[in-house]
Amino acid sequence: MTSAHPHDAQVRSLYAAYLDGWNRRSGAAVAACFADDGDIIGYDGTHHHGRLAIAADLRQIFGSHQTAAYVAVIRSVRAVAPGTALLIAHAGMIPPGASDVEDSFHTVHTLVAVDEGAGRWRIQLLQATPAAWHQHPEARAALTEELRGLLAPQ
């Protein structure tokens, strides 16, 4: 078993801020979570590099079509080197206009966070990998139920 990262709360808060910015459809709020030279590799493989490009690209994406909202559960936060943390989370996507997660769009978020000093943690890399679990439908179903449990009652 790995021990918790010494800045576990800050790294978890950083991921929560990312999700909040995404769910509010704010390119600026999402980009504020990233290091100047940070990267996002999206669910579809799209790569955005650098805080300014992330803000501009997401502003365009959010402005041109509706995006799914995320609900997520953090699986682990651990140190990989001094001033660097790795966060792993499972996330579900709630399609626009829906109130439930769509199990065919589950994702694994892999986040590398760096300490920029003075307690300022930023995302260096966030990668979204589809979590289809084709050979393990029971795992997909269990994750769906777990994520549904995080949704606010309607």
ROLO-884870 format. One record per atom (N, C-alpha, C): x, y, z; residue number from 1; atom name. Coordinates in steps of 0.2 Angstrom, whole numbers, always signed. Each point is the difference from the previous one (the first is absolute). Layout:
N
      X      Y      Z   nr  atom
      X      Y      Z  NUM    CA
...
REM end
This chain:
154
      X      Y      Z   nr  atom
     +4     -6     +0    1     N
     -4     +6     +0    1    CA
     +4     +6     +0    1     C
     -1     +5     -4    2     N
     +4     +6     +0    2    CA
     -3     +5     +5    2     C
     +5     +4     +2    3     N
     -3     +5     +5    3    CA
     -2     +6     -3    3     C
     -4     +4     +3    4     N
     -4     +6     -2    4    CA
     +6     +5     -2    4     C
     -1     +4     -5    5     N
     +4     +5     -2    5    CA
     +0     +6     +6    5     C
     +6     +3     +2    6     N
     +0     +5     +5    6    CA
     -5     +6     -2    6     C
     -1     +1     -6    7     N
     -5     +6     -2    7    CA
     -6     -3     -3    7     C
     -2     -6     +3    8     N
     -6     -3     -3    8    CA
     -6     +5     -1    8     C
     -2     +4     +5    9     N
     -5     +4     +0    9    CA
     +0     +5     -6    9     C
     +6     +3     +0   10     N
     +1     +5     -6   10    CA
     -1     -3     -7   10     C
     +3     -6     -1   11     N
     +0     -3     -6   11    CA
     -8     -2     -2   11     C
     -3     -3     +5   12     N
     -7     -1     +0   12    CA
     -4     +6     -2   12     C
     +1     +6     +3   13     N
     -3     +6     -1   13    CA
     +1     +3     -7   13     C
     +6     -1     -2   14     N
     +2     +1     -7   14    CA
     -4     -3     -5   14     C
     -1     -7     +1   15     N
     -4     -4     -5   15    CA
     -7     +2     +1   15     C
     -3     +2     +6   16     N
     -7     +2     +1   16    CA
     -1     +7     -4   16     C
     +5     +4     +0   17     N
     +0     +7     -3   17    CA
     +0     -1     -8   17     C
     +4     -5     -3   18     N
     -1     -2     -7   18    CA
     -7     -2     -1   18     C
     -2     -5     +3   19     N
     -7     -2     -1   19    CA
     -5     +5     +0   19     C
     +0     +5     +5   20     N
     -4     +5     +1   20    CA
     +0     +5     -6   20     C
     +6     +1     -2   21     N
     +1     +5     -6   21    CA
     -3     -3     -6   21     C
     +1     -7     -1   22     N
     -3     -4     -6   22    CA
     -7     +0     +0   22     C
     -3     -1     +6   23     N
     -7     -1     +1   23    CA
     -4     +7     -1   23     C
     +4     +6     +2   24     N
     -3     +6     -2   24    CA
     +1     +3     -7   24     C
     +4     -5     -4   25     N
     +2     +2     -6   25    CA
     +4     +6     -1   25     C
     +5     +1     +4   26     N
     +4     +6     +0   26    CA
     +7     -2     -1   26     C
     +2     +2     -7   27     N
     +7     -2     -2   27    CA
     +5     +4     +5   27     C
     -1     +6     +2   28     N
     +4     +3     +4   28    CA
     +1     -3     +7   28     C
     -5     -3     +3   29     N
     +0     -3     +6   29    CA
     +4     -7     +0   29     C
     -1     -3     -6   30     N
     +3     -6     -1   30    CA
     +8     +1     -1   30     C
     +1     +5     -4   31     N
     +7     +2     -1   31    CA
     +4     +2     +6   31     C
     -3     +3     +4   32     N
     +3     +3     +7   32    CA
     +2     -6     +4   32     C
     -2     -6     -1   33     N
     +3     -6     +4   33    CA
     +6     -2     -3   33     C
     +2     +2     -6   34     N
     +6     -3     -3   34    CA
     +6     +4     +0   34     C
     +6     -3     +0   35     N
     +6     +3     +0   35    CA
     +1     +3     -7   35     C
     +4     +5     -1   36     N
     +1     +4     -6   36    CA
     +1     -4     -6   36     C
     +4     -6     +1   37     N
     +1     -4     -6   37    CA
     -4     -7     +1   37     C
     -5     +0     +4   38     N
     -4     -6     +1   38    CA
     -4     -3     -6   38     C
     -2     -6     +0   39     N
     -3     -3     -5   39    CA
     -7     -4     +2   39     C
     -4     +0     -5   40     N
     -6     -4     +1   40    CA
     +0     -4     -6   40     C
     -1     -7     +1   41     N
     -2     -5     -5   41    CA
     -7     -2     +1   41     C
     -4     +2     -4   42     N
     -8     -1     +1   42    CA
     -2     -7     -1   42     C
     -6     -2     +1   43     N
     -3     -6     +0   43    CA
     +0     -3     -8   43     C
     +0     +5     -4   44     N
     +0     -2     -7   44    CA
     +8     +1     -3   44     C
     +4     +1     +4   45     N
     +7     +0     -2   45    CA
     +3     +7     -2   45     C
     -5     +5     +0   46     N
     +2     +7     -1   46    CA
     +6     +2     +5   46     C
     +5     +3     -3   47     N
     +5     +3     +5   47    CA
     +0     +7     +0   47     C
     +0     +3     +6   48     N
     +0     +8     +1   48    CA
     +7     +1     +4   48     C
     +4     +4     -2   49     N
     +6     +2     +3   49    CA
     +1     +7     +2   49     C
     +1     +1     +6   50     N
     +1     +7     +3   50    CA
     -6     +3     +3   50     C
     +1     +3     +5   51     N
     -6     +3     +4   51    CA
     -4     +5     -5   51     C
     +4     +4     -4   52     N
     -4     +5     -4   52    CA
     -4     -4     -6   52     C
     +3     -5     -3   53     N
     -3     -4     -5   53    CA
     -6     -4     +3   53     C
     +1     -2     +6   54     N
     -6     -4     +3   54    CA
     -5     +5     +1   54     C
     +1     +6     +3   55     N
     -6     +5     +1   55    CA
     -3     +1     -7   55     C
     +4     +2     -5   56     N
     -3     +2     -6   56    CA
     -4     -6     -4   56     C
     +3     -6     +0   57     N
     -3     -6     -3   57    CA
     -6     -2     +4   57     C
     +0     +0     +7   58     N
     -6     -2     +3   58    CA
     -6     +6     +0   58     C
     +2     +6     -1   59     N
     -5     +5     -1   59    CA
     -3     -1     -6   59     C
     +3     -2     -6   60     N
     -3     -2     -6   60    CA
     -4     -6     +0   60     C
     +2     -5     +4   61     N
     -4     -6     +0   61    CA
     -6     +1     +4   61     C
     +0     +4     +6   62     N
     -5     +1     +4   62    CA
     -5     +4     -4   62     C
     +2     +5     -4   63     N
     -4     +5     -3   63    CA
     -3     -3     -6   63     C
     +2     -6     -3   64     N
     -2     -3     -6   64    CA
     -5     -5     +1   64     C
     +0     -4     +5   65     N
     -5     -5     +1   65    CA
     +0     -2     +8   65     C
     -5     -3     +2   66     N
     -1     -2     +7   66    CA
     +5     -6     +1   66     C
     +2     +0     +6   67     N
     +5     -5     +2   67    CA
     -3     -4     +6   67     C
     +2     -6     +1   68     N
     -2     -4     +6   68    CA
     +3     +3     +6   68     C
     -4     -1     +6   69     N
     +3     +2     +6   69    CA
     +3     -7     +3   69     C
     +5     +2     +5   70     N
     +3     -6     +3   70    CA
     -2     -1     +7   70     C
     +0     -6     +2   71     N
     -1     -2     +7   71    CA
     +6     -5     +1   71     C
     +4     +1     +6   72     N
     +6     -5     +0   72    CA
     +1     -2     +7   72     C
     +4     -5     +1   73     N
     +2     -3     +6   73    CA
     +8     -1     +0   73     C
     +3     +3     +4   74     N
     +8     +0     +0   74    CA
     +1     -7     +3   74     C
     +5     -4     -3   75     N
     +2     -6     +2   75    CA
     +7     +0     +4   75     C
     +4     +5     -2   76     N
     +6     +0     +4   76    CA
     +4     +7     -2   76     C
     +4     +2     +5   77     N
     +4     +6     -1   77    CA
     +7     -3     +3   77     C
     +5     +0     -4   78     N
     +7     -2     +3   78    CA
     +5     +4     -3   78     C
     +6     +0     +4   79     N
     +6     +4     -2   79    CA
     +3     -4     -5   79     C
     +3     +3     -5   80     N
     +4     -3     -5   80    CA
     +8     +2     +0   80     C
     +0     +6     +3   81     N
     +7     +4     +0   81    CA
     -2     +6     +5   81     C
     +6     +3     +3   82     N
     -2     +6     +4   82    CA
     -3     +5     -4   82     C
     -6     +3     +2   83     N
     -3     +5     -3   83    CA
     -5     -2     -6   83     C
     -1     -7     +0   84     N
     -4     -3     -6   84    CA
     -4     -5     +3   84     C
     -7     +0     -2   85     N
     -5     -5     +2   85    CA
     -3     -3     -6   85     C
     -3     -6     +1   86     N
     -4     -3     -5   86    CA
     -6     -2     +3   86     C
     -6     +3     -3   87     N
     -7     -2     +2   87    CA
     -3     -4     -5   87     C
     -3     -5     +2   88     N
     -4     -4     -4   88    CA
     -8     +0     +2   88     C
     -4     +1     -5   89     N
     -7     +1     +2   89    CA
     -4     -4     -6   89     C
     -6     -2     +2   90     N
     -5     -3     -5   90    CA
     -5     +6     +0   90     C
     -2     +1     -6   91     N
     -5     +6     -1   91    CA
     -6     -3     -5   91     C
     -5     +2     +1   92     N
     -6     -1     -4   92    CA
     -2     +6     -4   92     C
     -3     +0     -5   93     N
     -3     +6     -4   93    CA
     -7     +0     +0   93     C
     -3     +6     +1   94     N
     -7     +1     +0   94    CA
     -2     +4     -6   94     C
     -3     -4     -5   95     N
     -1     +4     -6   95    CA
     -4     +6     +0   95     C
     +1     +5     -4   96     N
     -4     +6     +0   96    CA
     -8     -1     +1   96     C
     -3     +3     +4   97     N
     -8     -2     +1   97    CA
     -2     -6     +4   97     C
     +5     -4     +2   98     N
     -1     -6     +3   98    CA
     +1     +1     +8   98     C
     -2     -5     +4   99     N
     +1     +1     +7   99    CA
     +4     -6     +3   99     C
     +2     -5     -5  100     N
     +3     -6     +2  100    CA
     +7     -1     -4  100     C
     +4     -3     +3  101     N
     +7     -2     -4  101    CA
     -2     -5     -5  101     C
     +4     +1     -6  102     N
     -1     -4     -5  102    CA
     +6     -5     +0  102     C
     -1     -7     +1  103     N
     +5     -5     +2  103    CA
     +5     -1     -6  103     C
     -2     +2     -6  104     N
     +4     -1     -5  104    CA
     +6     +5     -1  104     C
     -1     +5     +4  105     N
     +5     +6     +0  105    CA
     +4     +0     +7  105     C
     +1     -5     +4  106     N
     +4     +0     +6  106    CA
     +7     +1     -3  106     C
     +4     +4     +5  107     N
     +7     +1     -2  107    CA
     +4     -1     +6  107     C
     +7     -1     -1  108     N
     +5     +1     +5  108    CA
     +3     +6     -1  108     C
     +1     +4     +5  109     N
     +4     +6     +0  109    CA
     +6     -1     +4  109     C
     +6     +1     -4  110     N
     +6     +0     +3  110    CA
     +3     +7     +0  110     C
     +2     +2     +6  111     N
     +2     +7     +1  111    CA
     +6     +0     +3  111     C
     +5     +4     -3  112     N
     +7     +1     +3  112    CA
     +0     +7     +2  112     C
     +1     +1     +7  113     N
     +0     +7     +3  113    CA
     +7     +2     +2  113     C
     +1     +6     -1  114     N
     +7     +3     +3  114    CA
     -1     +6     +4  114     C
     +4     +0     +5  115     N
     +1     +5     +5  115    CA
     +4     +6     -3  115     C
     -4     +6     -1  116     N
     +4     +5     -3  116    CA
     +3     +5     +5  116     C
     -1     -2     +6  117     N
     +3     +4     +6  117    CA
     -6     +3     +4  117     C
     +2     +2     +6  118     N
     -5     +3     +4  118    CA
     -7     -3     +1  118     C
     +0     -7     -1  119     N
     -6     -4     +1  119    CA
     -4     +1     -7  119     C
     +2     +2     -5  120     N
     -4     +1     -6  120    CA
     +1     -7     -4  120     C
     -5     -4     -1  121     N
     +1     -6     -4  121    CA
     -4     +1     -6  121     C
     +3     -2     -6  122     N
     -3     +1     -6  122    CA
     +0     -7     -4  122     C
     -4     -1     -5  123     N
     +0     -6     -4  123    CA
     +5     +1     -5  123     C
     +4     -5     +0  124     N
     +5     -1     -6  124    CA
     -2     -4     -6  124     C
     -4     -5     +2  125     N
     -3     -4     -5  125    CA
     -7     -3     +3  125     C
     -5     +0     -4  126     N
     -6     -3     +1  126    CA
     -2     -4     -6  126     C
     +0     -7     +1  127     N
     -2     -4     -6  127    CA
     -7     -4     +2  127     C
     -4     +0     -5  128     N
     -7     -3     +1  128    CA
     +1     -6     -5  128     C
     -1     -6     +3  129     N
     +0     -7     -3  129    CA
     -6     -3     +0  129     C
     -4     -2     -5  130     N
     -6     -3     +0  130    CA
     +1     -6     +5  130     C
     -6     -1     +4  131     N
     +0     -6     +4  131    CA
     -6     -5     -2  131     C
     +1     -3     -6  132     N
     -5     -4     -2  132    CA
     -1     -7     +3  132     C
     +6     -2     +2  133     N
     +0     -7     +3  133    CA
     -4     -5     -3  133     C
     +1     -1     -7  134     N
     -3     -4     -4  134    CA
     -1     -7     +3  134     C
     +6     -3     +3  135     N
     +0     -6     +2  135    CA
     -3     -1     +7  135     C
     -1     +6     +3  136     N
     -3     +0     +7  136    CA
     -6     +4     +1  136     C
     -6     -2     -3  137     N
     -6     +4     +1  137    CA
     -2     +1     +7  137     C
     +2     -5     +4  138     N
     -2     +1     +7  138    CA
     +4     +6     +4  138     C
     +6     +1     -2  139     N
     +4     +6     +2  139    CA
     -3     +6     -2  139     C
     -2     +1     -6  140     N
     -3     +6     -3  140    CA
     -7     +1     +4  140     C
     -4     -5     +1  141     N
     -6     +1     +3  141    CA
     +1     +2     +7  141     C
     +5     -3     +4  142     N
     +1     +2     +7  142    CA
     +2     +8     +0  142     C
     +5     +2     -5  143     N
     +2     +7     +0  143    CA
     -6     +4     -2  143     C
     -5     -2     -4  144     N
     -6     +4     -1  144    CA
     -4     +1     +6  144     C
     -1     -5     +4  145     N
     -4     +1     +6  145    CA
     +4     +4     +5  145     C
     +7     -1     +0  146     N
     +3     +4     +5  146    CA
     +0     +8     -2  146     C
     +0     +1     -6  147     N
     +0     +7     -3  147    CA
     -7     +3     +1  147     C
     -5     -4     -1  148     N
     -7     +2     +1  148    CA
     -1     +2     +8  148     C
     +3     -3     +4  149     N
     +0     +1     +7  149    CA
     +2     +7     +2  149     C
     +5     +3     -4  150     N
     +2     +7     +1  150    CA
     -4     +5     -3  150     C
     -5     -2     -4  151     N
     -5     +5     -3  151    CA
     -4     +3     +5  151     C
     -2     +6     +0  152     N
     -5     +4     +4  152    CA
     -7     -3     -1  152     C
     -4     -2     +5  153     N
     -7     -2     -2  153    CA
     -3     +5     -4  153     C
     -4     -2     -5  154     N
     -4     +4     -4  154    CA
     -7     +2     +3  154     C
REM end
